[in-house]
Amino acid sequence: MKITPTIRTEIEKYLKQKGLSMTEFGHIIGLNVGTISGIVTGNRSLSINQLDRITIGMNLPADYFYERFVEECIIEVPLNWRRVKPFLHRCIELGRLDCLQHAVSMFLDDPIYSPSLFKLAEDLFHKGYRDTAAYLYENVAESERKQHSERLAICQYRLFTIRVGDDQEKNYNAAVQFEPYIERLDEIDQLDALKDLANVYRSLRKWDKVEEMARKMKEKAKVQYLMKHQQKKRECGESKKKLSRSLFVYITYADLLCASVCEAQGDYQQALQFTYAYSNLDWVRETDEDTKHWIGLFKHWSQANILACRLLSGDVSVIHDYFEYISTSSDTTEEDRVVQLLNVLIAANQHQVNVDYILQRFETEIDSITRQQASADMYTYQVVPGQTTLFEYEVAKYYLNRGRYSYGFKYLLDVLAKSLAINKEDFFIRCIKLFEQFKEFADIQAHAKYEILVTKGKKYNFFYY
């Protein structure tokens, strides 16, 4: 068995090879001779700052001694969080998650360190070190699994946001795992948690869950809004927690979510009632610029969605008005455009309406929609890709129904590939059925690509018929 020399042995060896005295080496790395002597003789503890200076002085990689530092300076001495914390930050900076995990494992059995580990996880999460933060959150959650603490709930919330990605099955599991912890969160944090959960369920088309989350969010937000505007505020003052949106937005967004549920279920009259609700915001008391911004957005969305509801319900006479509105609106985002064009395509396919002129007008936007990139925002990251996939499917269906087969199969096979990539089985099956309906019009290349994707679907246990 090979014996690895200690850090102190390596330092002594280096000084002898280079013919350096401790005083000379101390001058090179900016440490006094007493410190160097104490480290080499073992009479003085070694800090990570001192180790980094020594490593640089020896012309070695920055993390050269990190594994031995864990063994010699953390495991073999009494635990000291204040001394270990700087080492953990250096591990993060240098990408040494293995050393961080090894060091942290020493603190996991003692619950007294849970607050410190949690605080470090929060710091890393907000700085963007999400994978490392996830490791810490998982261990803090495990150590507090029998507690009904807010800290446990926050760990689960953070893990939920970290775990949400491209795989819809994993997203569903992450949502189900997190949902029981919502009520343990701070009342303010609950609003963002419910919003994020609703958006994930919306991307999964779990409409009963979307409605449940929306109604809970609206109820809780209304309570918070009333409390905020009570004339006699409690002595404890307002919560220091910060929401990602203005408070009234959660009330109004709940109505928008419920409208989307009704639209998905084909109840356009009820969808209109919810849309009228979020179009009337005279009750909002705030007058700051952020509030004005959100009020403007909801009014913009409601105007378009009122026309959309009428259109989807079968009133195709408004399609020109809808087209004029979305064409002339100056503040339409790419996310808005996805929804607007999706509404046009759904109505066109349901009621056999020719919308070639609309697709030609927005040809550039359609190309951009089909190439959208991921976003950190839960709505943009989860809901918009789902709508984009549905949009491409409706485009494919529209072109196939009108005999423009090259365009139709191009979009259909793209949706089929994307559905496979994000584990969205319902879209995969819908694409299979649509292809089979028009397969006699597909060329050799389309058939070949289709067979490749179907084979992959079998491999990943996608069932279709």
C-alpha positions, 0 to 999 in steps of 0.5 A: 500500500502506497503511503501518501506523504503529509503536507508538512512532509512535502513542504520540508522536502521542497525546502531541502530540494530548493535549498531554501530556509524557512525564512527565505520561503516565508518572504516568498509567500508572505508568511513569517518564519514563526508561522512556517516553522509552526506548520512544518513542525505540526505545532500550528494549525494550517488554514486554507489561506496559508495552504494556498500561499504555500502551494503557489510558492511551490509552483503547484496547482492551486488544489494540489493539497486539498484532498490531504487538507481534508484528511489532515486538517479537518477530519483529524482535528476537532470540528471548527466550522469557522475554519472549514468554511473558507476551505469550502468556498475555495473548493467551489471556486476551483470546482472541487466538489469531491473535497467539499462533500468529503469535508461537509460529511464531517458535519452532517451527523451533528444537527447543530451545524444544520443552520450553517450548512443551510446558510452556505447553501443559500449563499451558493444558490443565489450566486448560481452554484446550483449543483453544489447548493443542491448537495447541501440542501439535500443533506440539510433536508435529510438531517431535518426530515423529522422536523416541521421546520421552515428551513426544511421547507425552503430546502425542498423549495430550492431543490424543486427549482433546481430539479425542474428541467427538460424532462417532463416526467422528472418535473412532475416528480419534483412537483409532487415531492415538493407540494406537501411542504408549501404550507410550512413555508413563510406566508410570503414564500408560499405565493412564489412557490404556488406560482412556480408549481402552477407553471410547472403543472401548466406545462404538464397540462395537469389542469386540475392541479393548475386550478388548485394552485391558482385558487390557493395562491389567490386566497393567500394573496388576497389575505396578504394584500388586505393585511398590507393595506390595513390602516393599523398595521401590526407592531411587528411591521411588514414581512422582510421577505421579498416577492418576485412580483408586486403583491397584487400580481399574484391575485390577478395571475391566479385569474389568468391561470384559471382562464387558461384552465377553462380554455384548455377544457373548452369552456370559453365562456368561463374563461371570458369571465376570468379574463374580464376579472384580470382586465379590471384592476381599478381595485389596485391601490399602488401607484408605483412604476412597477405596478403601472408596468404590471397593470399595463401587461394584464390589460394588454393580455386581457384585450388579446385574450378576450378576442382569443376566447371569442375566436376559439369558441367559434366566432371566426368573425373576430379573426381579422380583429385579432390579427389587427390587434396582434399586428399593431401591438407594440409591446408584445413579447415573444412569449405573448406571440407564442400564445397569440399565434397558437390561438390562431392555429387552434381556431383555424384547425377547429373551424377550417379557416384559411390563415395563410396571410397571418402565417406569412405576416409572422414568418420571422416570429414563427422561425424564432419561436421554434428555436427558443432557448431555455430561461431561468424564469419558471414560466418562460422555462416551463410553460412557454416550451410546452406552448411552443411544442403545441404551436408547432404541432398545430402548424403541422396539422394546419399545413397537412390539412391544407395539402402543404405536406413538405411544410407539414411533415417538417414541423411534425417531425420537429415536434416528434423529436422535441417531444422525445427529448423532453419526455413528453409522451402525450405529444409524441403519441399525438404526432404519431397519430397525425403522421399515420393519418397523412403518411401516404403523402410523406416522402422517403426522407420524412419516412426515414426520419419518422422510423428513427424517431419511432424506434427511439420512442420504443427504446424509451418506453413511449407507448403509441397506437 
